[in-house]
Amino acid sequence: MKLSILTPEIFLLTWSGLVLVLNYFVKTKAYIVKLSISGLAITAIILFFSPKGELFRQAFLADDFSLIFKIIFLVSAIFTLLSWNQKNTVQAAFLLLLSSLVCMLLVSTAEILTFLAAWCLLAVCLYFLIYRYSSQISWQYLILQMTTILIFVLGASLIFGITGATSFSDIKISLVLGFFQGGTPGLVLVLAIILILVSLSIQLSVFPFHTSWVRLFQELPTPLVAFFNISIKLAFLAFLMRFFIRSFLIYHPQWIKVLSFLAATSLLYGALKIFKETDFKKILTNFTIFQTGLILIGIVSGTQASIEASIFYIWAYFFSNWGIYTWLLVAEKNHYTDWGLSGIFKKSKILAVVLTVLLFSLAGLPFTGGFWGRAYLFESAWSFRRFTLVTVGVITSILAIIYLWRQIKKIFTTSSV
């Protein structure tokens, strides 16, 4: 057993404790913020030099797949700390570090009980993080998490009853043997898959499980919304990829139907809903639903090429969304968004140009990261005969381009008064 595999996680946990302790003794609070950012950066460096492998009978996996997401979580936490004002960052640093640590555990877990423990810890961390802004919203979030975890536990208990296993690899072996004996899954297994997909869909805020998250995000500060929409969402997306590809690939035709429905409806809802929105923050929240639908297209195919396409788009998703949220934070501080995006060019030419480039990428216009990411996704899905999903994806992408092009025209042509 090589415990050195856990070096990044152990280091970040130790550093989080150091930040918590020093917060009571150091008078200069800015030092705590810099210390937190330094810890995240050092953890990212350690990740590149840590050995790959597995621990605890494959309950914990350190591989290239988890490395990609861990880097995203660490960079996202750094951006969040840099984005918040000084008062907020001092009090939230420990919770952000701990939340990032748990996200790292989520993408490395390959065992159901380990995943549930990490999920519960993440829910507690985020509850206290939200509580600092609104006790009512924090309770709403906690109730939502308890309900979602309960749904997942129901599905997981059915899987355990069928297979007698909680490890992804053991579940796969049991289901493969059952496939060759019975040929088709029973109704209990189908119900278990549906329950697990529903619980994860709530966490991903895909249609039709998005309403609670939209209300929640409207009340939270922009940096925290960005952290939820990027780090937290991607952590559960990574788990969804690993869990279903490693455990249920033999029954791919069964769970693909549910996932295809979620992908298609999220694409349609996200692309159409933004036409009715005027608040830029709501537009971004609904657009992330659309982007999640795009990522699900890659997962639906269930092949290495399609997963690679999803990961490629996730990188484009990460950079474009953090760019947009950073822009929104600057614009909010200068009250540039009081009338929406109208007349931004007259207020700040630099901000207008930056936003235009970011919206180009978000829309998926040619030669941007968003364009190449979608092209890679659609090509991969088309080659595996996911014609309906690709058609829906292309049509909704065109709708998104039309809408975002209208917003770009407002930036340069519409008066703000």
Rosetta blueprint (number, residue, H / E / L):
1 M L
2 K L
3 L H
4 S H
5 I H
6 L H
7 T H
8 P H
9 E H
10 I H
11 F H
12 L H
13 L H
14 T H
15 W H
16 S H
17 G H
18 L H
19 V H
20 L H
21 V H
22 L H
23 N L
24 Y L
25 F L
26 V L
27 K L
28 T L
29 K H
30 A H
31 Y H
32 I H
33 V H
34 K H
35 L H
36 S H
37 I H
38 S H
39 G H
40 L H
41 A H
42 I H
43 T H
44 A H
45 I H
46 I H
47 L H
48 F H
49 F H
50 S L
51 P L
52 K L
53 G E
54 E E
55 L E
56 F L
57 R L
58 Q L
59 A L
60 F E
61 L E
62 A E
63 D L
64 D H
65 F H
66 S H
67 L H
68 I H
69 F H
70 K H
71 I H
72 I H
73 F H
74 L H
75 V H
76 S H
77 A H
78 I H
79 F H
80 T H
81 L H
82 L H
83 S H
84 W L
85 N L
86 Q H
87 K H
88 N H
89 T H
90 V H
91 Q H
92 A H
93 A H
94 F H
95 L H
96 L H
97 L H
98 L H
99 S H
100 S H
101 L H
102 V H
103 C H
104 M H
105 L H
106 L H
107 V H
108 S H
109 T E
110 A L
111 E E
112 I H
113 L H
114 T H
115 F H
116 L H
117 A H
118 A H
119 W H
120 C H
121 L H
122 L H
123 A H
124 V H
125 C H
126 L H
127 Y H
128 F H
129 L H
130 I H
131 Y H
132 R L
133 Y L
134 S L
135 S H
136 Q H
137 I H
138 S H
139 W H
140 Q H
141 Y H
142 L H
143 I H
144 L H
145 Q H
146 M H
147 T H
148 T H
149 I H
150 L H
151 I H
152 F H
153 V H
154 L H
155 G H
156 A H
157 S H
158 L H
159 I H
160 F H
161 G H
162 I H
163 T H
164 G L
165 A L
166 T L
167 S E
168 F H
169 S H
170 D H
171 I H
172 K H
173 I H
174 S H
175 L H
176 V H
177 L H
178 G H
179 F H
180 F H
181 Q H
182 G H
183 G L
184 T L
185 P L
186 G L
187 L H
188 V H
189 L H
190 V H
191 L H
192 A H
193 I H
194 I H
195 L H
196 I H
197 L H
198 V H
199 S H
200 L H
201 S H
202 I H
203 Q H
204 L H
205 S L
206 V L
207 F L
208 P L
209 F L
210 H L
211 T H
212 S H
213 W H
214 V H
215 R H
216 L H
217 F H
218 Q H
219 E H
220 L L
221 P L
222 T H
223 P H
224 L H
225 V H
226 A H
227 F H
228 F H
229 N H
230 I H
231 S H
232 I H
233 K H
234 L H
235 A H
236 F H
237 L H
238 A H
239 F H
240 L H
241 M H
242 R H
243 F H
244 F H
245 I H
246 R H
247 S H
248 F L
249 L H
250 I H
251 Y H
252 H H
253 P H
254 Q H
255 W H
256 I H
257 K H
258 V H
259 L H
260 S H
261 F H
262 L H
263 A H
264 A H
265 T H
266 S H
267 L H
268 L H
269 Y H
270 G H
271 A H
272 L H
273 K H
274 I H
275 F H
276 K H
277 E L
278 T L
279 D L
280 F H
281 K H
282 K H
283 I H
284 L H
285 T H
286 N H
287 F H
288 T H
289 I H
290 F H
291 Q H
292 T H
293 G H
294 L H
295 I H
296 L H
297 I H
298 G H
299 I H
300 V H
301 S H
302 G L
303 T L
304 Q H
305 A H
306 S H
307 I H
308 E H
309 A H
310 S H
311 I H
312 F H
313 Y H
314 I H
315 W H
316 A H
317 Y H
318 F H
319 F H
320 S H
321 N H
322 W H
323 G H
324 I H
325 Y H
326 T H
327 W H
328 L H
329 L H
330 V H
331 A H
332 E H
333 K H
334 N L
335 H L
336 Y L
337 T L
338 D L
339 W L
340 G L
341 L L
342 S L
343 G L
344 I H
345 F H
346 K H
347 K H
348 S L
349 K H
350 I H
351 L H
352 A H
353 V H
354 V H
355 L H
356 T H
357 V H
358 L H
359 L H
360 F H
361 S H
362 L H
363 A H
364 G L
365 L L
366 P L
367 F L
368 T L
369 G H
370 G H
371 F H
372 W H
373 G H
374 R H
375 A H
376 Y H
377 L H
378 F H
379 E H
380 S H
381 A H
382 W H
383 S H
384 F L
385 R L
386 R L
387 F H
388 T H
389 L H
390 V H
391 T H
392 V H
393 G H
394 V H
395 I H
396 T H
397 S H
398 I H
399 L H
400 A H
401 I H
402 I H
403 Y H
404 L H
405 W H
406 R H
407 Q H
408 I H
409 K H
410 K H
411 I H
412 F H
413 T H
414 T L
415 S L
416 S L
417 V L
